[in-house]
Amino acid sequence: MRKNKMFFGFMALMLVGTMMAGCTSNKNTSSTNTGANTGSNGEATEQTGKPSGEITVITQRTDIVDTVFKEYAAEFNKIYPDVKVKFQALSDFEGQISVRMNSDDYGDVLLFPTSIPIKDAADFFEPLGDYSDLSKEYIGIEERTVGGKVYGIPTAVNFTGILYNKKVFENAGVTTTPKTPDEFLNALKAIKAKDNSVVPLYTNYADSWPLTQWEGGLTTVAGSVDYVNVEQPNTDENFVPGKPHYDLYKVMYDAAKEGLIEADPTTTNWEASKNDMANGKIGAMVLGSWAIVQVQGLAENPDDIAYMPFPTNASEVILPLAGDYNLAISKHSKNKEAARAWLDWFIKESGYPTEQVGGMSPVVGAELPASLKQFEGTDIKFELPSPAKEGQEGLVDKIDKEGEVGLRQPEFKKRIIEAAIGNTNESYDEIMKDLNDAWVKARAKVAQ
C-alpha cells in the first residue's frame, strides 16, 4: 500500500508536467514568450524588436565559465545574433556580489543572492511576470515571488539528501541503504571499522557553505511538506527534542562526537573532497542533488556514486524539491530585452539544469533527469514544500534574521561540530536551547 502511494506521488509529478506541457510549448519559446517583457514598474511592456546589445551574465560556475558557457553563447547567438554575451564568474559569489550590489554595476543577468531578503527583490531586480502566468511555465518560482510578481526563475530544481560512494558502503558490509539516523550512524561506524583511512562522513567544515546544505534535509526529517513554511513559523518549539531541527542536527553532532568525520575539520577542501569521494576515500557528504553529476564525472565508475534521502524516523520518506539559485535580471540593466532573451533561452534550451546541475528542469513538462530514475518503484516521494500561508510569506526568513539564528548560514553548524569534537564545553542540548530561545524571542517580535 505504501509503495503504491509513493509511486503515485512520483507519477503525479510527471502527470502534472505532461498536462501542463499541453498548454505551453517548451521549444523555441525563448523568442516568443518573452513578449511579456516587464518594465521597472512591474507592468508588461511591448518588445521593441529582436533583442540586441551587450549583456553581462554573472555566474558562480568558475569551473565551466570558459568552456560550457561559451558554447551556450554560441548556440544562443544562432537565434539572437545581435546580442553579445559576456560572462563573469565569481569564486565567492555570495560575498562578492553583495559588495557589487551596493552600486548599480552587478551585471544584466545574475543569480538571486540568498542574502537579499525576498521582500527587497524589487529594489534590485526586474519583475519577470505575474505568478499566475509564469506558474504555467515553471515550477519552483514561489520562493522569489513578491506581491504576485516573480523576480527569479530557478536554474534547476534540486532535492537534498546524502551523496555517497556505494562501493565504500558495500565494502563495509552495508548493502542496504540506511533509512533511519541509527542505521546511518551504524553504517558510518562500519566504514570506519573496515578502513580507518576512509572518512565516513565529510563535513567540508572549512569551506563553510557545504554545512548549509544540511538545512535542506528538514522536510525529510519532518516527514511533512508543511513543516518548513507552514508549521515552523507558527511554533515556539523549533529546536526542542523530538522536533525536526533537533533530530536533523543530532546526526551531525553524533557523527562528529563518534569520530566519524574528518580528523581535522579546519583543513577540509571542497574541490579535493569531490575527487576523494569519487576515489573511495570518503563515504558520504550531505549535499544537494546538484553534486551528483559533478562527482560522478570524476569517478572511474560513475555508478559507484549514489544518492539517498536524509535519514529519518518519519513514516513517509520525502525528498523535497527546491529551486537552485534563481536567475534574475538587474533593474539597472541597459539591455533588459536581451537579458530576458538570455534568461529564457538558458533555462529552457541550454540543457544546463539537467546536464550541469543534475537536477530537474524547472520548465513544466520537461523530461526527468537520470538521477531521479533510480528512485522509480521505491517508497520515496518527491514533493515541493507547501507555500506559506497567505500573509506569512517570508516569515521564516524574518524570524531567522531577527533572531540571528542562521538557518541557512554555517555558523551554528560549526558550533555543533566544535562542541562535538571537544573544542568547546557546550552540550548539544545547550546549543539547541540557545537557538530555540532566539527563535522564540524573534517570533514574538515579528510574527505577532
N, C-alpha and C positions, 0 to 999 in steps of 0.2 A: 504493500500500500504506500509506504513511504517513498519507495523507489519511483513508483508511478507519479506521485505528487511532484517530486523533484524534476522528473523528466518533463512533465507538463510545463513546469516553470521554465525549463530550458527551451522547450518548443514554443512556449508563448512568446518568448523574446524574439525568436525567429519569425513567428507568425505576425506579430505586430509589425516587424520590419518589412515583411513581404507585403502586408496590406498597405502600409504607408507608401511602399515603393510604387504601388499602383497609382498613387496620387501625384508622384513627382519623379521626374527623370533624374538619374544620378549622373548621366553622361552629358558632357557638353553643356552643362548648366552654368558654368562659370561666366559664359558670355551673355547669359540671358537673365539669370535670377538676380543679378546684381542691379537690375533696373531700379530696384528699390534702394538705391544709394541714399544715405541719410546725411543730412546736414548737421551742424553743431547744435541745432535746437531740437534734434531728435525727429524732425519731420522728414518724410521721404522727399527726395528731390529727383528730378529727371536727370538721366545720364545725358551728357552733352555730346557724346560721340564715343569712338573707340578710345579706350584709355591710352594715355601716353605720358611721357615724362620719366623722371628718375625717382626710384624709391629705395630706401634703405630698410632692410629686414634684419632685425636683431634676434639672434638665437643663442641658446645655451649649448648647442651641439658643436663644440670645438672639434670633435672627432671627425665630423663629416662636412664641415662648412666648406672646405676646399675641394671636395670630391663630389659627394652626392648632391649637395645643394647647387653646385654649378651645373650639374646635369639637369636638375629641376629647372633652373633658369633657362637653359637651352630649350627644354620642352615647352615651358611657358611662353617663350618668345615665338614659338611656331604659331601660337594663337594671338599673342599680343606683341608683335614685332616692334612697336613703338614705345615699349616700356623697358627701361634699363633697370635691372635689379642688382643692387649691391648688398653684400652681406657683412654683418659684423657679428662675431661670436665672442661671448663674454664667459670667461672661465668661472667667474663667481657672479653668475647672472643676478641673483637677488641683491647682493651687496653693491655691485657696480651700477645696476640700472636704478637703484634707489637714489644714488648720488646724481645721476644724469637727469632724473625726473624732477629735480629741483629747478631745472631750466626747461626750455621748450624743445631742446635737442635730445630726443630719445627715439629717433628713427621714425619711420612711417608705419611699419608693421612690427609688432613685438609681442612677446609673451606677457600676459597679465600677471604682474608680480603678486605673490601671495601676501606680501607686506602691505599692499594697498587695500584698505577696507572697502568692502563691496559698495557701501553707501557712498563712497567718494568716486565711484567709477566715472561719473560724468565730468569730473574735474580734470580727467586725464585722457579719456578715450571717447571715440565716436560711437554713438549707438548704431548697432548693426541692423536693427529692425525690431518689430514687435515680437514678443514671445509667442503670441498666438499664431503668428505666421511662421516663424523660424522653427517652432517645435514640430512642424510638419516635415521639416527637412533634417533636423539634427536632434540627437538625444544628448543629455548631459549638459544642457545650456542653462539649467535652473540656477546654478551656482553663481553665474555672472549676470543675473537679471535683476534690474532695479526699476521699480515702478512700471513694470511691464515691458521695459526696453532691455534688449540683450546687448551686452558690451564685450562678450568674448565667446568664441567657439572652441571647444576642446580640440587640441591637435590629435588626440586619440582618447579612447575610453579604456581605462585600465581596471584591474582588480588587484587587491592587496592580499598577500599571503606569504608563504615561505618558499624561496628558491632553494633547491637542494640538489646535491650530487647523489643521484640514485645509486650509483655504483659504490660510493663510500658507505651509504646506509646498508646496502646489501652485504658488503664485505664485513660489516659489523654484526651481521645476522639479523638486520632489520629488513624484512622483506614485505611487511605490511605497512602502509602509510600510517604514521601516528595520527590519531584524531583528537585525543584529549591532551591537556597540559601534562598529566602524569606520563602518558605514553610518549610524548615528545621528549620530555626530560630523560626518560629511561633510554630512549634511542640515542640521545646525545651522550649519555654515560657509556653506552655500549661502544660508540665510536671512539671515545677516549680510551676505553679499556682495550680496544683492538689495536689502536695505533696512536700512541701519545703524541706523535708529530703532527697529527691532523687536528685542526681547530674545529671542534664540533659545531659551534655557533659563533660566527664572526660578526661583531657589532659595528665595525667601522667607526669606533668611538672618535678617533682623532679628526675624521672628516666631518663629524657632527651631523650633517644633513641626513645621512642614512638612518640615524636614530629616529628622525621624524617619521620615517616610513611605518614605524610600529603603530602609530595612531590610526592608520588605515585599517587595522585589524579589529577595530572597536565593534563594528557591526557583526562580524563573525562571532566574537566573544559573546556579544549580547544575544545573538540568535534572533535579532529583530531588526527589520529595516526602519522601524520607527525610533530607535534609540537615539541616534546621533542628532537629528534635527527636531524631533518632536518631544521625546521624553527627557533628554538631557537638559535642555534649557529650563525645564519645569521641575527639576528635582534639586534638593539640598543634600542629596546622598550620592554625589557623583564619584567619590573616591573611597567610599566605605567598603569594608569587607563584604563580599558577596555580590558587589556591583561590577559591571563590565570593566571600568577603568582599573579597579583594584586587581581583578583577575588577569587582565591583559599584561600589566607591567610586572605582576608577580612572576611571570615566566622569565622575564628579563632578569629580575633580581635573583631568582633561584638558580638560573643558569650561571650567572656571574659568581654567585656565592659557592657553587659547586665546582668552580674552576673549569667550566665548560666553554669559556670564551678565550679570547686572545690572552697570552701571558702578560703582555704589556699593552693595554688598550691605547695608550697615548702615542704609540708608534704605528698605528694602522694606516693603510693606504688604499684608497678606493680602487684606483686603476689596477694595482697589484692584486687586490682581492679577487677581481674578476678572473684573472689568469689562474690564481691559486684554486679557486673553486672549479674552474674548467679542468685543472690538472689533478684534482682529487686531494688537495691539501686543506680544503675547507669543506665541512659537511653541509652547513645551511646558513642562509642570511635572510633576514626579514626585509623584503623589498617588494615593490610593485611589479606587476606583470611585464612592465616595460623592460625589465632587466633580463628577461628570458632570452631574447634573441641576441642580446649583447654577449652573454656568457656562452650560449650555445655556439656562437660564432668563433669562440676561442677554443672550444673543446675538440679533441680528436674525434670523439664520438658524441655528437650533439644530443643523442638520445639519453646520454647519462645525466643531462641537466633537466630536471623536472620541477614541478610546482605543486604545492599542496596548500589547502586553506590553513589559516592560523588555527592552532589547536583550541578546541572549545568543548565545554561541557553542555552546550546548548543542545536542545532536541533537534533543531534544524541547522544544517550547515549552509551558511550563506556566504558566497564570495561577492562582496559589494562592488558594484560598478561605480566608477567615479571618473570624471573628466581629468585628463592630464593637464598640463599647462594649457591655458586658453590663449588663442591668438586674437589680438586686438589691434585696433588702428588708432594711432595718436591723434588727438583732437587738433594738434598743431601741424599735421601733415599738410604739405602744399599740393600733394597729388593723391587726394583721397580716393578718386575713382580708380586709379591704377593700383593703389594699396588694396582696395576692396577686391579688385580682379585677382590679385595675387593671393589674398586670403582664401577666397573661394576655390581657386584652382588648386592651391596647396592642399587643402583639406579634402577636396572631392576627387582630384585627379592624380595627385603625385604618387599615391601609394604609401606615403610616409607613415600613417597611423599603424598599419599592419607590418610593413616591411622594415621600418626603422625603430618603431616603438614596441611592436609585438602585441599591441592591444587591438581593440575593436575600432573600426572606423566610426566616428560619431554620426555619419550620414545614415539616415533611416533607410533600411533595406539593403545596406552594404553586406558583402559576403563576410562570414565569420572567419576569424584567423585560425591558423592551425593550432595555436596554443590553447584554444578553447575545446578543440575536438577531443583531447584526452579525457575530458570530463563527461563526454556523452555517455549516457547509460548509468551514470553514478548517482549518488543521492545528494548531489551538490546543486544548489540553486544560485543563479546569477541574477541579482536584482539591484536596481538603483535605490539608494536610501530614500525614504519618504521626504518630501519637501517640508519645510517648517510650516506651522500653522499660519494662517493669514494674520498679519500684524506682528509675527515673530521672525520674519526673515532677517537673517544676520544676527539674531540674538545670541547664539552660541559664541559668535565672534566677539560681540560686545562684552559679554561676561568674561570671556577668556582674556581680552585685552585689559579690561578694568581690573581684574584680579591678578594680572600678570602671571597667569597660570602657565601659559605656553603650550597649549595642546599640540600645536604643530611646530613647536620650536624644540631644539635639542637639550635645553638646559636641565629640566628636571629628569630627563632620561640619563644624563651624565651623573646627576646627583644619585640616582638609584644605583648605577654601576659603581660609583665611588664608595657608596655605603656597603654594597655587597662584597667588594673585594677588600674591605677593611681600611680604606683610606680616610674614612670619616667614622664617627661613632653613632651616626643616626641608624635607627632601625627602619625597616620598610614601612611599618605601621606609622611611625612618626612622620615620615615623608608624606604618606598618603593623607594623614590627618592635617598636615600643614597645607597641602594642596586643596583639600576639601574645605578647610576654614576659609581660604582665599576665595574659593568658588562661591561659598555661601554668602560671604560679605559682598562680593561683587554682584551677585544675583539680586541681593536685596536692594542694591543701589540702582541697577539699570533695568531690572525686569519687572519692577512693580508699577 
